[in-house]
Amino acid sequence: MSAGAYAKRGEVWLVDLGYAAKTRPCLVFSIEAEDTDRALTTVVSHTTSVRGTRFEVNLNIRFLQKGAFDAQNIISVSHAKFIRKLGSLTDEQMQQVEDAVRFWLDLL
């Protein structure tokens, strides 16, 4: 079983996103997949190229470089693409990212 199969909502993992993005920290946003589900996890990527958009969530996190989680950059990736766990967000930090994603998707 790959490392991604153990990724839990609220954790930040280094993920191989392929293409130009290469590897980057990503927040696990979806719930854990069961054996009958596709081996996918939905993540919100972290960027150090902050643009100051209303969909970026700037958080001071000790295990990440200065940057933001980008609610406009939500992607589902294979469990096989998860490299290693970097840490976890607090409930309050997770709530901020959830609010930004809801805003981006007009789910308010």
N, C-alpha and C positions, 0 to 999 in steps of 0.2 A: 504494500500500500504506500502511495506517495505521501510526502509531507503535507501536500494540500488537503488530503483527506482528513487531516486533523485540524485544519484551520477553523477557528471559531469566530463568530461575529464579534466585532470590536477589536480583534487582533490586527496588528500591522505586520505584514510579511514582505520580504523582498520577492518580487515576482518577475519572471521573464515574460515581458509583453511582446517580444519579437520586434519586428520592423525597426523603425528609427528610435522608438522609445527604449529599446533594450531592456535592462532590468531597472526596476524602480520600486520604492516602497508603495504598498497598496493596503488600504483598509478593507478588511473583510466585512462586507455589508449584508450578504445573504445569510440565511440559516444553513446549517449543515445539511448536505445532501445525504439521502439514504441510499442503500444498495440498489434500489430499483430506479433511482433518479439518474439523470445524466451526471457525469463526474465533472460538474462545473461549479464554480464559485463566483459570485458577483462582487466586484471590488470597486473602490473609489481610489484613483491614483493620487499620489502625492507629487507635487512639483516644486522645484526650487526656482522656477521661472515664473514668479508671481506677476500677474498682470493687473491685479487690483479689481477684478470683476466682482460682481455681487454674488457670484456662485462659488467663490473661493473661501475656504475656512482656514484662517491663519491660527495655528495653535502652537504654543511653545511646548515642544515635546523633547525630552532629554535625549532620546535615542535617534532623533531625526535632525537633519540639517534644517536651517531656517527655510520655511516654505509654507505651502498650503495644500489642503486636500481640495481637489477640483471636482465639484458636484457635476460639472458638465462632462467629465471624463469617467463615466461608469462603463465597466466592461465585464463580461463574463469570460472567465478563463478556465482552462483545464486544470485539474488538480496537479497534473504532472508539471505545471509551470511554476509551482511554488518552490522557492529555494530554501528560505529559512525565516523563522519567526524573529521579528525585531523587538516586539513588545506589544503592549495593549493600551488602548485609550481608556480614560475614565468614563463613567456614565455621562458626566456633563459634557465632555469632549465629543462623545459619540452623539449625543443629542444635538449638538451644533451641526455636525455633518448631516445627520438625518434631516434637520430643518432645511438645510441648503438643498439637499436632494429633493425634498418635497416641493420646495419653491421652484427649482429647475423643472420638475415634471408637472407642475401645477396641481399638486395633490394636497394643497392646504385646505 
